[in-house]
Amino acid sequence: MIDVIMPKMGESITEGTILEWKKKIGDLIELDEPLLEISTDKVDSEIPSPAAGTISELLFGINEVIQVGTVIARIGIDGDIAAVDTKVESSSKLTNEEVPAVSMENSTTSDSKPQKTAVPDSERYISPLVRSIMSEEGIAPAELKFISGSGHQSRITKKDILTYLENRSKSDLSSETVSSQLQEVISLSPSTGDHYKKTSEQPEASLRDQRYPMDRIRKKIADHMIVSQQTSAHVYSTSEADVSNLVDLRLQHKDRFKEKYGINLTYTPMIMFATIKAIQEFPMMNSSIMESDIISHQNINMGLAVALPDNNLIVPVVQRCEEMNFLGMARQSAILAEKARTGKLVPDEIFGSTFTITNPGVFGGLFGMAIINQPNVGILSVGTFQKRPVVKESEFGDTIAIRSMVYLTLSYDHRIIDGAYGTKYLSRVCELLEAFDESIIV
């Protein structure tokens, strides 16, 4: 008998949530074949089988939170008798009320069309991996009504979405076709299961409020934000920087940078560079608090807040930034941002930050007052780069010039960072941005 242990997916991870068992008791499984899917914070991971054999025991059910190192299943070897675990069976089977009343099977022949039926509009969790496939393949959200999920509580798995893509291709089904079909399927009678079409005689339905549960990631974000507000004494300082030189340098070097290194030249590594240099002069900004002790971190691990296609948020971490040159920061930040948007981050890539940068400016925000990303003591919020007239001093007197300006807002933990220290740090960031030199890029 082989014990399957809840693995440690990252340095700071102590527990995981079981999202789905890929196998049932009595099923055969091969070495390294996916056995289950777990969630650690905001990242989902498939766990392979440590051995080939027969599933003997599944010791925990769906959505249970398990500590790292706990035995979660057993695999029988050479004829071991499979045990029936009623706890898992009861948690993994659907009741009659949970089974969709109407389902649809896509035809695999080219001359047949899918039936115009839909899975009822219940809350369905869509994993980052499935969302990534939808984005890459151009699958409209409306098409989810035509996919029967094989996971727990009709959850759509990677296998389901790939099967649907194959069948959609064979039956020449497009998102436009699905959308038109969904317009025809107006309602499903709960008593008879009959479809009816809206007619001109029927009155227009009034707009109604909708209530639905938060998805798993939104719940975690909400919990983190509340904990941070209750933990840190938030205080804010805002400064303004002239970033005309950054705009000019990017315009001058972006084509050469892309051609030479294969990545886009953005403002993110420029801001990171100035932020890190300032932290080295103000090391308390790279600390954290544990109980009544202050921990001064030697490495600068920069968290970069990334907005996801589903309107959620994740913060991948560029580790040991102080050891990188500008190219290294640019490449690593670009890689992590892409992995975040496509749901390919691994747990170690979202833990261990010591300072965080968020950028509401890319969405047009003039400035933002961010909530501290625990256990950091500071987060820098970058506003939009905006051209406006400003007064400049010169040897010939004051003059008005058109410059690219940005507001930078520092949120910091007043338990250990006082206003003077935090504001001096922010002013130094502005100075470094304004003095950003071309030699750093080239």
Residue pairs with C-beta under 8 A, 6 or more apart in sequence:
1 56
1 74
1 75
1 76
1 77
1 80
2 50
2 51
2 53
2 74
2 75
2 76
2 77
3 71
3 73
3 74
4 35
4 47
4 49
4 50
4 71
4 72
4 73
4 74
4 75
5 69
5 70
5 71
5 72
6 15
6 16
6 38
6 66
6 67
6 68
6 69
6 70
6 71
6 72
7 16
7 47
7 68
8 68
8 69
9 16
9 38
9 40
9 43
9 45
9 346
9 347
9 348
10 40
10 346
10 347
10 348
10 350
10 351
11 348
11 351
11 352
12 351
12 352
13 40
13 41
13 68
13 347
13 351
14 67
14 68
15 40
15 65
15 66
15 67
15 68
16 38
16 39
16 40
16 65
16 66
16 68
17 38
17 39
17 40
17 63
17 64
17 65
17 66
17 216
18 36
18 37
18 38
18 60
18 61
18 62
18 63
18 64
18 66
18 72
19 36
19 37
19 38
19 39
19 44
19 62
19 63
19 127
19 152
19 155
20 36
20 37
20 62
20 151
20 152
20 155
20 157
21 35
21 36
21 58
21 62
21 88
21 92
21 152
22 33
22 34
22 35
22 36
22 37
22 46
23 29
23 35
23 36
23 55
24 55
24 58
24 92
25 55
25 56
25 57
25 58
25 82
25 83
25 84
25 85
25 88
25 89
26 54
26 55
26 82
27 54
27 55
28 53
28 54
28 55
29 35
29 49
29 52
29 53
29 54
29 55
29 75
30 49
30 52
31 48
31 49
31 50
31 51
31 52
32 48
32 49
33 48
33 49
34 46
34 47
34 48
34 49
35 47
35 48
35 49
35 73
36 46
36 47
36 72
36 73
37 44
37 45
37 46
37 47
37 127
38 44
38 45
38 47
39 45
39 216
40 347
41 220
41 347
41 350
41 351
42 217
42 220
42 312
42 314
42 345
42 350
43 128
43 345
43 346
43 347
43 350
44 127
44 128
44 129
44 343
45 346
45 347
49 75
50 75
51 75
51 77
52 75
52 77
53 75
53 76
53 77
53 78
53 80
54 75
54 76
54 80
54 82
55 73
55 75
55 76
55 82
56 73
56 74
56 75
56 76
56 80
56 81
56 82
56 83
57 73
57 74
57 82
57 83
57 85
58 72
58 73
58 85
58 88
58 92
59 71
59 72
59 73
59 74
59 85
59 87
59 88
60 66
60 72
60 87
60 88
61 87
61 88
61 90
61 91
61 92
62 91
62 92
62 152
62 153
63 91
64 91
66 72
74 83
76 82
92 152
94 153
94 154
98 153
98 154
100 119
100 120
100 148
100 154
101 120
101 188
101 193
102 117
102 118
102 119
102 120
102 188
102 193
103 117
103 119
103 148
104 114
104 115
104 117
104 118
104 119
104 146
104 148
105 115
105 148
106 114
106 146
106 163
106 164
106 167
106 168
106 171
106 173
107 113
107 114
107 167
107 170
107 171
108 167
108 170
108 171
109 170
109 171
110 170
110 171
110 172
112 171
113 171
113 173
114 146
114 167
114 171
114 173
114 181
116 181
116 184
116 185
116 195
117 185
117 195
118 145
118 146
118 182
118 185
118 188
119 144
119 145
119 146
119 147
119 148
119 149
119 154
120 188
121 145
122 154
123 212
123 213
123 215
124 144
124 149
124 154
124 155
124 156
125 155
125 215
125 216
126 134
126 144
126 156
126 310
127 155
127 158
127 343
128 308
128 342
128 343
129 158
129 343
130 156
130 157
130 158
130 161
131 309
131 310
131 343
132 341
132 342
132 343
132 344
133 139
133 158
133 161
133 162
133 165
134 141
134 161
135 309
135 342
136 342
137 165
138 175
139 161
139 164
139 165
139 175
140 175
140 178
140 179
142 175
142 178
142 179
142 182
143 164
143 175
143 178
144 156
145 182
146 164
146 178
146 181
147 156
147 160
147 161
147 164
148 154
148 160
149 155
149 156
149 157
149 160
150 157
150 159
150 160
151 157
151 160
167 173
168 174
184 197
185 195
186 195
186 196
186 197
186 198
187 195
187 196
188 195
189 195
189 196
214 222
215 312
217 310
217 312
217 314
218 312
221 312
221 313
224 373
224 374
225 371
227 374
228 371
228 372
228 373
228 374
229 371
231 374
232 372
232 374
232 377
232 413
232 414
232 415
233 413
233 414
233 415
234 371
234 372
234 411
234 412
234 413
234 414
235 411
235 412
235 414
235 417
235 419
235 422
236 369
236 409
236 410
236 411
236 412
237 409
237 410
237 412
237 419
237 422
237 423
237 426
238 367
238 407
238 408
238 409
238 410
238 426
239 407
239 408
239 410
239 423
239 426
239 427
239 429
239 430
240 405
240 406
240 407
240 408
240 430
241 405
241 406
241 408
241 429
241 430
241 433
241 434
242 390
242 403
242 404
242 405
242 434
243 267
243 385
243 404
243 405
243 406
243 433
243 434
244 403
244 404
245 434
245 436
246 267
246 270
246 385
246 404
246 433
246 436
247 385
247 404
249 270
249 436
249 438
249 441
250 265
250 266
250 267
250 270
252 438
253 265
253 438
253 441
253 442
254 264
254 265
257 263
257 264
257 265
257 441
258 264
258 265
261 327
261 330
261 331
263 330
263 331
263 334
264 334
265 330
265 441
266 330
266 334
267 385
268 304
268 330
268 333
268 357
268 359
269 326
269 329
269 330
269 333
270 433
270 436
271 357
271 359
271 380
271 382
271 433
272 302
272 304
272 318
272 321
272 329
272 333
272 357
273 326
273 329
273 432
273 436
273 440
274 429
274 432
274 433
274 436
275 302
275 355
275 357
275 380
275 429
276 300
276 302
276 321
276 322
277 432
278 285
278 425
278 428
278 429
278 432
279 285
279 286
279 300
279 355
279 425
280 300
280 322
281 425
281 428
282 421
282 424
282 425
282 428
283 296
284 296
284 377
284 416
284 417
284 421
285 355
285 377
285 378
285 412
285 417
285 422
285 425
286 296
286 297
286 300
286 354
286 355
287 294
287 295
287 296
287 297
287 354
287 377
287 416
288 294
288 295
288 297
288 354
288 375
288 376
288 377
289 295
289 375
289 377
289 413
289 415
289 416
290 375
294 416
297 354
299 319
299 320
299 321
299 322
299 323
299 354
300 320
300 321
300 322
300 354
300 355
301 317
301 318
301 319
301 320
301 321
301 352
301 353
301 354
301 355
302 317
302 318
302 321
302 353
302 354
302 355
302 356
302 357
303 315
303 316
303 317
303 318
303 353
303 355
303 356
303 357
303 373
303 376
304 315
304 316
304 317
304 318
304 333
304 336
304 337
304 356
304 357
305 313
305 314
305 315
305 356
305 357
305 358
305 359
305 370
305 373
306 313
306 314
306 315
306 316
306 336
306 337
306 340
306 341
307 313
307 363
308 314
308 340
308 341
309 341
314 340
314 345
314 350
315 350
315 353
315 356
315 373
316 336
316 337
316 339
316 340
316 345
316 349
316 350
317 336
317 349
317 350
317 351
317 352
317 353
318 324
318 329
318 332
318 333
318 336
319 352
321 329
324 332
326 440
326 441
336 345
336 349
339 345
339 349
353 373
353 376
354 376
355 376
355 378
355 379
355 380
356 370
356 372
356 373
356 376
356 378
356 379
356 380
357 379
357 380
357 382
358 368
358 370
358 379
358 380
358 381
358 382
359 381
359 382
360 367
360 368
360 381
360 382
360 383
360 384
361 382
361 383
361 384
361 385
361 406
362 384
364 384
365 383
365 384
366 383
366 384
366 386
366 407
367 381
367 383
367 407
367 408
367 409
368 381
368 383
368 409
369 381
369 409
369 411
370 379
370 381
370 409
370 411
371 379
371 411
372 378
372 379
372 411
372 412
372 413
373 379
377 412
377 413
377 415
377 416
377 417
378 410
378 411
378 412
378 413
378 417
378 422
378 425
379 410
379 411
379 412
380 408
380 409
380 410
380 426
380 429
381 408
381 409
381 410
381 411
382 406
382 408
383 406
383 407
383 408
383 409
384 406
385 404
385 405
385 406
386 404
386 405
386 406
387 402
387 403
387 404
387 405
388 402
388 403
388 405
389 400
389 401
389 402
389 403
390 400
390 401
390 403
390 405
391 398
391 399
391 400
392 398
392 399
392 400
392 401
392 403
408 426
408 429
408 430
410 422
410 423
410 425
410 426
410 429
412 422
